[in-house]
Amino acid sequence: MIGRTRKFWLDDGLLKTKGGRLYVPKHDSMRKDILRECHDTLWAGHPGQRRTIALVTRHFYWPGLEEDVEEYVRTCLVCQQDKVERRRPGCLLDPLPIPSRPWVSVSMDFISNLRRTEGVDAIMVVVDRFSKYGTFVVVSADCTAEEAVKAFMSNIVKHWGVPCTIISDRDPRFTGKFWI
């Protein structure tokens, strides 16, 4: 075979490939033992996927070697416990400004999954941010945005007037067209 390179050849009874690397057949736990030696031992020190691939491919070859290494490292308990968080930490939240007088700014939320009594199983909580005065309105947990607006108008606006700002979470009942 002049002009062609051989992919595999026998050398002292061992099957070798390019770079003199030893071919490892899929036999018993031989591949796993090699991965354990190149990843888990004290001299290796859990080096991660790329470094483990480099260590294994220096002396060994088998089809799907990189995928096997990636799976082995991904399921390594020590690596999972010591993994460094790659995301940037979140910024500190800025506190909301203190309102200048009562009922200018309110916060509202729902307390739900309560025991149903007379058709009611939730509470809409509206708190004045200046005085910390709370108003609790009984509603059903599945009330719509329209029902939440009616409860807000009849229990808050009726007594305290329309607030300038309403602070709430992103509950669909608060993000509907009625609140805009």
Helices and strands as residue ranges (DSSP letters): E 8-11, E 14-17, G 18-20, E 21-23, H 30-39, H 49-59, E 60-61, H 65-74, H 77-82, E 105-111, E 122-128, E 134-139, H 145-152, I 153-157, H 158-160, E 165-167, H 172-175
